[in-house]
Amino acid sequence: MMTIGLVERHGELESLEELLRATALGRCQVALVGGPVGSGKTELLHALAESAMRQDAVVFTALATCAEQVVPMAVISQLLSPSAASETSPGLVRALAEAAAEVLALPPEARLAGDGVLPTPALDALCSALAAAAADRPVVVCVDDVQFADAGSLDCLLHLMHRLRYARVLFVLNESDHHRRYNPLFRVELLRQPGFRRIRVGPLSPAGVEQMAAAELGRDWSVAHGARCHAVSGGNPLLVRALLDDHRTAAALACAEPPDDALETGESYGQAVLACLHRGNEPMLMVARALAVLDASGAPELVDRLVGLAPHEVGQAVEELAVAGVIADGSFRHPAARAAVLDDLSPDHKVRLHRSAARLLHSTGAAATEVAHHLLAADEPDEPWASQILRAAADLALHDDEAELAIRLLKLATRVAVDEDERLAVTIDLVRAEWRVNPALSASRLDSLAAALRDGRLLPFEAIGVAKTMLWHGRVADAVEALSLLGRPGDHSRELAAELGALAKWLRTCYPELLEHLPAVPATGKARTLLIGFESRAAGLLSTVLTGDADDSTLSSAEQILRASELDDTMLEPIEHALLTLVYADQPGRAASWCDPLLDEAVSRNVPAWMARLSSIRALAAVRQGDMAAAERHGETALARLTPRSWGMAVGMPLAALILAKSALGDHDGAAALVNNPVPKGMLTTRYGLHYLHARGIHHLATERLGAALSDFVTCGDLMDRWGIDRPALVPWRSAAASALLRLGEREQAVMLAEEQLEKASPGHSRSRGITLRTLAWAGEASRRPTLLREAVVNLEQAGDRFELGLAIAELEESQAAVERPERSRGRSEQTLRLAPSSRPEPVDDGTSVEPQAWVPAQRSPGQPDVAALSDAELRVAALASLGCTNREIARRLFITVSTVEQHLTRVYRKLKVGRRADLPADLQVPLPETAVAQSARMLVVAYRRKVGMNNRRAAEVG
């Protein structure tokens, strides 16, 4: 049975056995077996030796090595060793010992005569030993890797062939194709031998590779992967065997059968590639290393110049590498081969090659990305043009969404910049690149940028960008200084006026309190770039909707911006403003429909900052659509993609959306954890802080911290009024404050706030009107409640806020049950529920509610001595039960489960010593700490004084 190493080698073995048969007839035969490294020549030699020994021949073997190439007579010394012969009879041992004594007794410098051959006595002894061995049976002399044999041994072999021409001796010499240039005289002399035959061993065919694979991994695997295995190995048996070994090793590590879906390449394959190279010639190794360093840029003319070889030498080495199965079409057959060659380089050698490659490619006008790759690998390039190349490559990397690569390129560029101005330009680029991955990375560079700004080394548009970055990171004082420096003499160009106009709109929508720090410049100006025009237009639309002057054209313009914008670093801010314009115009559904594909694109391009900022807007839109599960998901994504530190001052918006979502879903512990996290000090003076204050207040409201809730709502309103953006569509702080006041028993003040909000809610803002009408229904007279709730349902249904709509439907049903005929009430409720089947929130078990209660609590009556034993949760359940509500109605009203209602009632009956619902006191009321009432009253008084004072000032200004 043929061994795996002899696949497709039966013809070559048959030729050698034919020579062996001719040798047995009494004539010396010589075979030179050639082929690429790893092609199976050694296995063929071993197979011949085994066949010869089975035919009772004596076999001598020797292996030439590169290390012994300078050792005189190294190969002959091996042949003279008794262990080199397959037969060690006493006569043969004695003859070999005598020949060895003649050869080895001479000092190394005297072992060769002047003509390059052994002295006659030694040669005679060696011939006698071989002739004696061949007298009885054939002798086979095998020398593997003869290309590495020393010159003396080669000359000696030639003389033996001449002297033993009529002896039964077969000489079989193996050589590698890659060393055909060794000792040309020896090769010529071989051709003159009468019994000489050349035998060629080539790569395996695809069928041969499949045969090898089938023998080791089975027929199914070989059929599935044989073609790929041949493509990677080029048919080189050594590489094929290495691939099979790697695959088997990977399967063993995975404790499973060899996987069928991939061709494994591992350590064995890499080592086999290196074996081919190191057993080949020096040009092969040099060219392989050059190709590994140049990679895709490895054109022949570049390889010539990189390794310093003549073109024909490079061409021959490339051909030999291809025959060896290492490369194909001028590049490595598999990336693992290239990686192995690179890993084999010493660090210093690798750096030298990469530096040379960078200079070479730059001199030929290669692409910046190709040159920059080698500059990175060289680590410390000393070329004056390196920084510019690195910046150009980083820009292309950002365009291809390879932000991490861009950051590496720019960090290297800062180290090799030729002067401070170039280093400043690189730093600005680096901040932009780091912003994509993690804005917190740019914070450490703001000091150097601030110094450059003070020194006047930044252009106005660069200074504006630096100021925005400072504000993001909460460095308000530095940002104010940056803004003030924009007003220096000579800076008031028409372009600057346009950019400052866009900046003013941006500040009005994000950081209103900083508007006063902008320098006074002419009101007109032409935008420096189209981008400035986009930024100004988008910020202007957002400012319009926040001040309450938005109409249908505002929304159309916002969608035009979204339609015309491509997602990138420069357009992200206009896109955000356009999306928020839709959200604040009570069009969260339209905003979501635009945001979703943008978010998908950010995810597919793997840009963390884009994903985070778009997820934050998407979470806000989901809250206003009443999809609290989606709001929670997007809010968590926003905070996962960027840490709170990376979010900077803008963290308030994703935090707010997530707090609102968790509160609505009953996860008050999760909301509390978010509220308890520290936030940037200046965040509460930004638009992001308004969202956060409102959300924190809702959390306090849900957890019965009414004083804290009212404080947050009033603070929020105070800021909005001061900034001139007091619109319910931004933050409905009045309805939230009215809810807190209702629980505090301050009905009159609650009604006033609700009516004010209704006046400010634009007719087109149906969500704001719906929330306000629902609050006003419970703050006002009971007789008007159903009418107001019906109108709230219509508005919320139109707005598409499922959560608020569910609350309004439930409250409408209860109010109609109280003041109208039950059948009319039920018909209206069922009709509305059909319109919004998923509008009701899921019940929770903690006994609290996020939104204002549909009933107005008051102080606990002192005339009920046993009521003091009830908890607040038990008292809420008991109060509703005393009004005749069923357990299911109580559960729905308080957003708890029916089981929780039953448990509360059981404890209520036991504490009040009653046995049924009808025995409950009719005037049960919810308690409220007196300090909360006092606190809320003081807050409202302050708020009213402020508003009156501001109104008086405005009236005076108008007058």
NUFI-51517 format. One line per 8 residues: for each residue z negated, x, y of C-alpha. Coordinates in steps of 0.02 Angstrom, whole numbers, plus 50000, padded with zeros to 5 digits. Layout:
Z X Y  ...
//
This chain:
50000 50000 50000  50051 50069 50170  49909 50105 50291  49901 50028 50464  49948 50195 50542  50114 50199 50451  50185 50034 50511  50373 50059 50537
50357 50242 50480  50424 50222 50301  50594 50296 50347  50516 50453 50422  50399 50474 50274  50545 50454 50155  50637 50594 50247  50488 50710 50229
50469 50669 50044  50653 50706 50021  50623 50878 50096  50476 50899 49978  50588 50862 49829  50715 50989 49892  50574 51116 49909  50526 51091 49727
50702 51148 49679  50668 51320 49754  50728 51321 49934  50618 51331 50089  50628 51179 50200  50575 51158 50383  50540 50993 50472  50501 50969 50656
50425 50797 50686  50432 50744 50867  50379 50592 50967  50271 50535 51112  50083 50559 51114  49996 50431 51005  50153 50380 50912  50078 50413 50739
50143 50588 50701  49974 50645 50637  49959 50495 50519  50133 50535 50455  50081 50715 50422  49926 50657 50328  50030 50537 50224  50149 50677 50175
50002 50789 50127  49929 50655 50015  50098 50624 49934  50122 50811 49906  49952 50830 49826  49989 50686 49709  50142 50788 49655  50030 50939 49621
50085 51036 49776  49969 51153 49873  49947 51098 50052  49894 51211 50196  49845 51125 50360  49809 51187 50535  49785 51103 50702  49837 51189 50862
49736 51146 51016  49758 51177 51199  49590 51267 51208  49644 51396 51077  49817 51423 51151  49760 51591 51224  49672 51648 51064  49788 51768 50968
49833 51711 50793  49722 51555 50804  49839 51448 50698  49871 51584 50569  49684 51613 50555  49662 51429 50511  49797 51440 50377  49714 51592 50299
49548 51503 50284  49515 51446 50104  49461 51276 50171  49635 51251 50243  49713 51239 50070  49707 51086 49961  49692 51197 49805  49562 51336 49796
49595 51422 49630  49520 51596 49607  49689 51678 49623  49732 51587 49782  49563 51619 49857  49580 51803 49820  49755 51812 49895  49702 51720 50052
49551 51831 50069  49657 51987 50058  49781 51921 50188  49641 51868 50303  49560 52039 50287  49723 52122 50339  49743 52007 50490  49566 51983 50549
49510 52161 50524  49618 52213 50670  49546 52196 50846  49625 52053 50946  49726 52171 51057  49798 52261 50905  49838 52112 50795  50016 52104 50860
50140 52246 50851  50250 52293 50997  50387 52174 50945  50267 52026 50944  50241 52009 50756  50101 52052 50638  50094 52230 50576  50187 52247 50413
50035 52261 50298  49960 52101 50365  50126 52008 50357  50156 52068 50181  49984 52010 50127  50013 51836 50202  50186 51820 50122  50114 51875 49957
49977 51744 49966  50099 51602 50002  50226 51666 49874  50091 51676 49742  50038 51499 49781  50220 51440 49773  50256 51526 49607  50181 51385 49506
50204 51235 49620  50272 51187 49792  50176 51239 49947  50170 51130 50104  50117 51211 50268  50073 51079 50399  50040 51124 50581  49992 50980 50695
50023 50989 50884  50123 51148 50865  50161 51143 51052  49985 51212 51079  50002 51356 50956  49980 51532 51022  50134 51642 51035  50080 51759 50896
50057 51617 50772  50229 51547 50816  50311 51716 50788  50219 51736 50626  50277 51564 50566  50457 51611 50604  50442 51771 50502  50365 51676 50358
50511 51555 50360  50632 51703 50353  50538 51798 50217  50507 51643 50109  50681 51570 50125  50699 51554 49936  50520 51508 49899  50461 51332 49862
50380 51313 50034  50396 51165 50153  50348 51193 50334  50309 51032 50430  50274 51052 50616  50222 50910 50733  50261 50921 50918  50242 50804 51066
50395 50755 51166  50301 50798 51324  50295 50984 51281  50474 51021 51238  50473 51165 51363  50351 51271 51261  50419 51436 51187  50606 51397 51192
50646 51548 51080  50540 51474 50941  50634 51308 50951  50803 51398 50946  50750 51498 50795  50698 51340 50705  50873 51272 50724  50940 51425 50632
50839 51390 50477  50953 51330 50334  50836 51192 50278  50789 51132 50453  50780 50946 50493  50722 50858 50650  50628 50694 50626  50599 50577 50771
50451 50455 50781  50474 50320 50913  50369 50174 50981  50338 50021 50876  50446 49869 50894  50366 49700 50940  50372 49655 50755  50283 49818 50713
50145 49781 50838  50124 49608 50762  50110 49686 50591  49971 49804 50649  49880 49659 50735  49895 49547 50583  49818 49681 50472  49663 49689 50582
49643 49521 50669  49743 49403 50562  49914 49326 50567  49872 49186 50690  49806 49306 50821  49953 49424 50801  50078 49283 50825  49986 49222 50980
49961 49392 51061  50080 49512 50979  50208 49505 51120  50075 49533 51253  50000 49674 51152  50171 49758 51142  50199 49736 51328  50032 49818 51371
50048 49961 51246  50234 49992 51253  50229 50003 51063  50119 50158 51064  50015 50143 50903  49867 50232 50983  49861 50106 51125  49891 49960 51006
49745 50013 50899  49636 50031 51054  49681 49855 51111  49637 49784 50941  49473 49878 50943  49429 49813 51117  49467 49636 51063  49360 49652 50908
49217 49729 51010  49224 49589 51138  49216 49459 51001  49066 49547 50922  48974 49553 51088  49008 49369 51111  48942 49334 50934  49098 49234 50897
49267 49246 50819  49397 49346 50917  49444 49232 51061  49619 49163 51056  49650 49140 51241  49656 49319 51307  49701 49498 51267  49546 49602 51291
49557 49773 51373  49403 49880 51375  49336 50055 51352  49443 50096 51200  49605 50056 51290  49555 50159 51442  49505 50307 51335  49667 50296 51236
49768 50302 51398  49672 50456 51453  49699 50535 51282  49886 50512 51302  49881 50593 51473  49769 50741 51431  49865 50777 51270  50025 50769 51369
50086 50899 51493  50018 50938 51665  50158 50851 51763  50124 50691 51665  49941 50695 51716  49980 50737 51897  50110 50599 51913  49996 50472 51827
49858 50511 51951  49978 50498 52097  50041 50330 52034  49861 50270 52013  49816 50318 52191  49977 50253 52271  49977 50097 52162  50116 49980 52222
50175 50110 52348  50219 50236 52212  50403 50263 52251  50470 50423 52169  50498 50512 52334  50318 50478 52384  50253 50541 52218  50355 50701 52242
50273 50736 52408  50099 50687 52352  50091 50799 52197  50205 50938 52260  50325 50934 52112  50514 50945 52115  50603 50777 52103  50674 50815 51931
50501 50859 51867  50431 50695 51932  50576 50600 51855  50548 50680 51686  50361 50648 51694  50391 50465 51737  50509 50450 51589  50381 50529 51473
50244 50414 51536  50356 50266 51502  50396 50325 51325  50209 50350 51295  50179 50167 51339  50073 50203 51493  50191 50142 51629  50343 50030 51643
50463 50018 51789  50364 50149 51884  50194 50063 51876  50053 50049 51751  50078 49923 51612  49901 49856 51638  49774 49870 51781  49648 49939 51657
49759 50091 51632  49762 50126 51818  49574 50100 51830  49545 50224 51689  49651 50356 51775  49559 50331 51940  49389 50338 51855  49440 50502 51774
49462 50583 51944  49319 50680 52019  49255 50606 52184  49319 50753 52286  49489 50749 52203  49503 50562 52231  49460 50578 52416  49588 50716 52438
49724 50614 52356  49685 50459 52459  49684 50556 52622  49850 50635 52578  49919 50465 52528  49863 50388 52693  49948 50524 52795  50103 50513 52687
50119 50325 52700  50084 50324 52887  50219 50455 52914  50345 50346 52822  50303 50190 52923  50218 50097 52781  50127 49932 52812  49956 49944 52892
49873 49863 52740  49941 49999 52625  49884 50140 52737  49715 50059 52769  49682 50045 52582  49688 50234 52568  49587 50259 52726  49450 50152 52650
49454 50253 52490  49450 50416 52589  49293 50347 52676  49295 50471 52821  49475 50487 52882  49496 50610 53024  49665 50550 53089  49673 50493 53272
49778 50343 53223  49657 50281 53088  49562 50157 53196  49718 50065 53254  49784 50053 53077  49618 49987 53015  49612 49854 53151  49788 49797 53113
49749 49786 52927  49588 49690 52964  49684 49563 53066  49804 49536 52921  49657 49523 52801  49579 49386 52906  49745 49295 52909  49744 49302 52719
49562 49241 52713  49497 49408 52652  49352 49417 52774  49247 49537 52670  49391 49661 52666  49417 49641 52853  49233 49680 52884  49243 49838 52779
49398 49895 52872  49322 49863 53042  49157 49947 52999  49255 50102 52954  49357 50085 53114  49198 50089 53219  49154 50256 53141  49323 50336 53171
49364 50262 53342  49421 50398 53460  49327 50337 53615  49204 50204 53677  49338 50084 53736  49418 50082 53565  49247 50063 53482  49212 49914 53595
49376 49831 53546  49335 49858 53363  49161 49784 53387  49234 49625 53461  49351 49612 53311  49206 49643 53194  49102 49503 53270  49248 49384 53241
49266 49438 53060  49080 49431 53022  49070 49258 53099  49175 49190 52957  49058 49252 52823  48888 49248 52907  48863 49229 53096  48694 49313 53081
48783 49478 53048  48850 49480 53225  48678 49465 53306  48645 49651 53290  48802 49691 53391  48759 49586 53542  48659 49725 53629  48809 49840 53636
48921 49697 53694  48795 49649 53828  48793 49828 53891  48983 49832 53896  48983 49669 53992  48862 49736 54122  48970 49892 54139  49122 49785 54174
49215 49843 54019  49251 49668 53954  49394 49558 54010  49341 49384 54071  49397 49294 53914  49304 49424 53809  49148 49399 53914  49160 49210 53886
49170 49238 53699  49019 49353 53705  48922 49225 53807  48959 49089 53678  48902 49204 53538  48740 49240 53632  48707 49054 53652  48738 49023 53468
48603 49151 53427  48482 49082 53557  48493 49227 53679  48500 49110 53827  48444 49237 53959  48580 49359 53907  48707 49219 53907  48655 49167 54083
48678 49347 54140  48848 49352 54058  48900 49192 54146  48841 49257 54315  48942 49416 54292  49101 49314 54279  49091 49284 54465  49113 49465 54517
49241 49501 54654  49417 49518 54589  49389 49405 54439  49441 49242 54523  49616 49236 54456  49708 49076 54415  49689 49115 54230  49502 49140 54248
49488 48974 54338  49569 48886 54191  49457 48974 54066  49300 48935 54167  49357 48755 54177  49366 48748 53988  49199 48836 53976  49119 48708 54094
49176 48565 53983  49111 48656 53830  48942 48686 53911  48930 48504 53964  48948 48448 53784  48839 48581 53701  48724 48669 53826  48718 48556 53980
48574 48645 54066  48678 48804 54087  48814 48722 54191  48728 48774 54351  48747 48957 54305  48936 48954 54306  49012 49043 54457  49105 48943 54587
49292 48969 54564  49445 48871 54620  49461 48707 54527  49644 48733 54480  49720 48862 54371  49846 48892 54235  49782 48926 54060  49809 49104 54002
49857 49046 53828  49898 48885 53739  49731 48902 53650  49635 48889 53814  49730 48729 53849  49681 48659 53679  49499 48709 53702  49492 48631 53875
49574 48471 53817  49464 48450 53664  49303 48488 53759  49360 48368 53894  49383 48228 53767  49210 48257 53696  49136 48259 53871  49226 48095 53909
49156 48004 53758  48980 48070 53793  48984 48007 53972  49043 47836 53916  49218 47834 53991  49313 47842 53826  49450 47718 53781  49586 47704 53651
49686 47843 53733  49537 47960 53711  49536 47929 53525  49725 47947 53513  49716 48113 53605  49581 48175 53487  49689 48133 53338  49838 48217 53420
49737 48377 53430  49688 48361 53248  49868 48328 53200  49933 48479 53295  49796 48602 53244  49795 48725 53100  49626 48776 53033  49586 48952 53089
49454 49045 53189  49530 49006 53357  49560 48821 53326  49397 48781 53237  49307 48738 53398  49441 48618 53465  49446 48537 53293  49258 48514 53295
49265 48435 53468  49404 48317 53417  49309 48263 53261  49148 48236 53359  49245 48135 53487  49287 48013 53348  49109 48014 53280  49028 47981 53449
49156 47845 53484  49082 47751 53335  49233 47793 53228  49149 47891 53087  49275 47829 52959  49420 47899 53059  49326 48061 53083  49291 48074 52896
49473 48044 52851  49523 48193 52960  49375 48300 52911  49394 48285 52722  49563 48377 52706  49504 48509 52829  49347 48534 52726  49450 48545 52567
49557 48679 52649  49403 48777 52703  49337 48770 52524  49504 48823 52448  49514 48969 52570  49331 49012 52537  49275 49033 52719  49087 48999 52722
49071 48971 52910  49212 48842 52912  49140 48753 52761  48968 48745 52840  49023 48683 53012  49143 48553 52943  49013 48496 52815  48890 48470 52957
49011 48354 53048  49053 48268 52885  48868 48238 52852  48847 48161 53025  48996 48048 52995  48926 47997 52825  48760 47949 52904  48852 47837 53026
48952 47763 52883  48791 47721 52794  48837 47832 52646  48672 47922 52634  48709 48005 52466  48865 48086 52541  48768 48133 52697  48637 48218 52591
48769 48310 52491  48866 48371 52642  48707 48415 52738  48643 48520 52594  48812 48605 52581  48808 48647 52766  48637 48729 52752  48683 48816 52589
48841 48896 52657  48749 48964 52808  48564 49001 52817  48464 48926 52962  48464 49097 53045  48653 49104 53032  48667 48929 53104  48574 48983 53260
48554 48848 53393  48678 48734 53305  48562 48711 53155  48497 48551 53232  48649 48448 53182  48652 48482 52994  48463 48472 52990  48468 48304 53077
48596 48230 52959  48499 48290 52807  48332 48227 52873  48407 48055 52908  48488 48049 52736  48331 48099 52642  48225 47978 52743  48345 47836 52707
48346 47879 52522  48155 47880 52517  48139 48068 52493  48006 48089 52626  47938 48249 52549  48112 48325 52561  48129 48267 52741  47956 48336 52782
48004 48506 52711  48153 48511 52829  48050 48454 52978  47919 48586 52944  48045 48727 52947  48046 48822 53112  48197 48800 53226  48260 48909 53368
48156 48892 53525  48297 48841 53639  48380 48720 53518  48293 48567 53591  48386 48593 53755  48556 48576 53672  48658 48431 53605  48610 48489 53432
48428 48468 53481  48458 48285 53526  48511 48248 53348  48362 48344 53281  48236 48255 53393  48304 48085 53342  48303 48129 53156  48128 48201 53165
48070 48046 53253  48145 47936 53116  48051 48038 52988  47889 48016 53084  47925 47831 53097  47952 47817 52910  47789 47907 52874  47686 47804 52999
47666 47943 53127  47710 47823 53265  47645 47926 53410  47744 48079 53358  47898 47972 53328  47888 47893 53500  47863 48063 53580  48023 48130 53499
48125 47976 53549  48066 47978 53730  48095 48166 53744  48269 48141 53675  48303 48004 53804  48234 48109 53945  48356 48251 53904  48504 48136 53883
48471 48050 54048  48447 48216 54138  48612 48281 54070  48709 48123 54110  48755 48088 53928  48636 47944 53893  48748 47849 53774  48687 47756 53618
48838 47818 53519  48772 47996 53540  48591 47958 53492  48521 47779 53491  48350 47835 53549  48303 47670 53632  48319 47566 53474  48220 47695 53379
48085 47698 53514  48084 47507 53516  48051 47508 53329  47900 47621 53356  47840 47511 53499  47853 47355 53391  47739 47435 53262  47622 47481 53404
47619 47298 53460  47710 47335 53625  47839 47196 53610  47880 47183 53795  47923 47367 53814  48022 47362 53652  48127 47217 53716  48160 47310 53878
48221 47465 53789  48330 47364 53670  48410 47268 53813  48443 47430 53908  48529 47502 53756  48634 47346 53735  48695 47365 53914  48742 47547 53883
48830 47512 53718  49016 47501 53754  49103 47346 53684  49211 47454 53572  49061 47544 53498  49021 47415 53366  48896 47522 53271  48790 47555 53424
48794 47371 53470  48752 47319 53292  48599 47433 53284  48542 47374 53455  48565 47189 53416  48467 47209 53256  48323 47292 53349  48329 47163 53488
48324 47022 53360  48153 47075 53299  48089 47123 53471  48138 46958 53552  48102 46775 53519  48105 46717 53340  48221 46572 53383  48357 46692 53439
48336 46807 53289  48468 46731 53172  48599 46726 53309  48571 46907 53357  48569 46963 53176  48731 46872 53139  48812 46964 53283  48735 47127 53221
48808 47096 53048  48981 47067 53121  48972 47228 53224  48903 47334 53084  49030 47264 52962  49167 47311 53084  49092 47484 53108  49080 47513 52920
48898 47569 52920  48845 47509 52748  48663 47559 52766  48631 47472 52932  48736 47325 52874  48627 47307 52719  48470 47303 52825  48545 47175 52945
48601 47063 52800  48428 47066 52722  48346 47026 52887  48470 46888 52925  48430 46807 52759  48244 46811 52794  48260 46748 52972  48372 46605 52919
48253 46560 52780  48116 46545 52910  48204 46441 53043  48356 46361 52959  48395 46260 52805  48384 46367 52649  48555 46316 52584  48639 46370 52747
48544 46532 52744  48592 46573 52567  48775 46531 52595  48790 46647 52744  48697 46788 52655  48803 46777 52498  48962 46775 52602  48910 46932 52696
48853 47020 52540  49023 46993 52463  49099 47078 52613  48984 47229 52588  48935 47234 52404  48865 47411 52412  48774 47394 52575  48596 47380 52513
48496 47541 52497  48410 47579 52335  48224 47537 52328  48097 47677 52328  47921 47687 52262  47824 47756 52409  47800 47593 52501  47874 47652 52666
48031 47603 52760  48144 47706 52870  48206 47570 52987  48103 47454 53097  48012 47319 53001  48079 47141 53015  47907 47082 53065  47796 47135 53208
47628 47209 53160  47473 47196 53265  47291 47251 53257  47185 47213 53106  47071 47065 53134  46887 47115 53139  46842 46946 53063  46895 46997 52890
46763 47112 52819  46850 47145 52654  47020 47185 52730  46957 47357 52781  46960 47408 52598  47149 47390 52592  47265 47538 52619  47407 47520 52746
47533 47501 52605  47428 47367 52521  47403 47278 52686  47590 47272 52719  47621 47193 52549  47476 47071 52569  47535 47017 52743  47709 46974 52680
47638 46888 52526  47526 46781 52637  47682 46722 52729  47754 46654 52565  47877 46795 52525  47916 46822 52342  47887 46989 52259  48073 47024 52260
48086 46980 52445  47938 47095 52483  48017 47235 52383  48182 47215 52473  48099 47204 52643  47989 47358 52620  48119 47453 52515  48003 47474 52366
48020 47417 52186  47957 47249 52123  47841 47344 52006  47762 47431 52156  47738 47263 52241  47651 47195 52086  47536 47346 52077  47489 47331 52262
47453 47145 52243  47343 47175 52091  47236 47295 52193  47238 47176 52342  47175 47029 52235  47037 47139 52164  46980 47207 52334  46986 47039 52423
46911 46950 52271  47049 46819 52263  47146 46761 52112  47314 46707 52181  47435 46725 52326  47386 46561 52407  47207 46624 52429  47261 46770 52538
47205 46761 52721  47344 46689 52829  47319 46809 52976  47328 46977 52889  47391 47109 53012  47430 47294 53001  47306 47415 53082  47355 47544 53212
47249 47688 53279  47202 47658 53459  47251 47835 53509  47433 47804 53460  47442 47652 53574  47370 47750 53718  47487 47895 53686  47640 47784 53680
47589 47696 53840  47569 47860 53933  47738 47920 53871  47826 47763 53925  47744 47769 54097  47807 47946 54120  47979 47895 54062  47985 47746 54180
47928 47851 54330  48062 47979 54291  48198 47850 54276  48147 47762 54436  48141 47927 54528  48312 47979 54466  48387 47811 54508  48317 47823 54684
48390 47997 54705  48560 47941 54643  48556 47792 54760  48514 47908 54904  48658 48023 54858  48779 47877 54852  48715 47815 55018
//
